[in-house]
């Protein structure tokens, strides 16, 4: 099991942490915890991820691995609970980039 940190692709803000064997598993777990909506998840190239989605139907996360997380980053995050804070975003995006995961609301 791995722990990943997600940056929301639409806003660029820190979205949260998720545990999973893969980045998709981690995104699914985090989204289920936050809103319970059932999404379809797919990997997408990072360079295409920010420009090729409709925010109302498809969003997603840039996923970073917490293997390189350190005490400094932990202290920044624990002191702040606002994912819009530039120090939090900088700490997360300094981690090793793993994948961009696109999510779509499942059609009825």
N, C-alpha and C positions, 0 to 999 in steps of 0.2 A: 504494500500500500504506500502511496506517495501523497504528499500534501502539496497542493498547487495554490498559487495566488492568481486571481483574475482581475484584469482591467477591462471594464466595459468598453466595447469598440465604439459605441455611439457617443458616449459622453467623454471618454478618456479617463474616467474616474475609477478608483479602486472599488471593486465590486464585492470581494470577499475571498475567503479561503475555502477550498474544497478538498476532500480526501477521495482518492480513487486509484485504481490500477493504471488508468489512462487519463489524459486530459479531458476526454469526453465524459468519462465516469465522474470526474471531479466537478465538472460544470453541471452535470445532471444533478448531482447531490446538492450542490450549492443552490441551484435554482429551485429545487424541490423544497429546500429548507426555507427559502425566502418567499416564494409565492405559490408553490404547489402546482403550477401550470405544467401540462405535459407538452414537451417540445420534441422536435426531431433535431438531432445534432449531427453535424458533418464537419470534417476538417476542411480548411480552406487555406490557400497561400496567404501569408501575412501581407504581401504587397497588394493583394487584391481585396483583402478583408475590409478595409476601411472605405472602399469606393463602390462596392458592388452589392449593397443591400438596401432594402426598403425598411426603414426603422420601424414601421408599424407591423410588418410581417416577419422580418428577419433581422436579428441582431446577433450579438455574440460576444465572445471574450478573447482577448489575447491572454495566453496562459504562460505563467512563469513558475519554475520549479523552486521549491524552498530549500533545496540542498545547500545553497550558499547563504542562507539566512544567517544573520549574525546578531549579536547583542545590541549593537547600535541601531539596527533596523527595528528590532523588537521594541526598544525603548521609544523610538519615534512613534511606532504604531500604537503601543499601549498608552501613550500620553494623549493620543488623538483618536476620536471616533468618527471623524469626518473623512470619507473617502475622496473628497475633493481637495484635500490638503496637498499642496505640491510636494512636501517632504515625504509624505506617504507614497505618492505616485512615483517619485524619484527612487525611493527605496525598493519598491516592487519592480519597476522597470530595469533596475540595475541587476536583478536576478537573471539567471539563465532563461532565455526565451525558449519555450517548448513548442507551442503550436497556437494557431488561431482556430477557434471553434465557432462555427456559425450555428445559430439556433433559429428554428422556424416553428411557429405555432402550428400544431397538427390540424389539418382540415377535418371537419366533421363528416 
